[in-house]
């Protein structure tokens, strides 16, 4: 316990961790989601969480090769975690609107769908869906 008193809240190992699974609406609470499903985001990435935190003025950095312990899928898109500084050296909050880790998670989940990368992907996704449907029909006809 004496060692914990020496470390300041500004040390990087004292920053809070946010894994993408915490904000994923495809996950159950047992699988690691920590916010209400109505506020969660579809498949967020650690990079998106970092972008949102940096944009609001929080001190955040990405650890790319870290994995969430409950994540069974080892794909690159599910890797990573973001460390965010909530408190300064003297113990006061960095930003008043983020007093807790849950407030940071809710803010990130609210802002990720508004990112430019998300809004551009939806437009491109429609075209690939239409092409995919056409190729499926073609494959079906060849089997007959």
Buried (B, 14 or more C-beta within 10 A) or exposed (E): EEEEEEEEBBEEEBBBEBBBBBBBBEBEEEEBBBBEEEEBBEBBBBBBBBBBBBEBEBBBBBBEEBBBEEBEEEEEEBBBBBBBBBBEEEEEBBBEEBEEBEEBBBBBBBBBEEBEEBEEEEEEEEEEEEEEEEEEEEEEEEEE
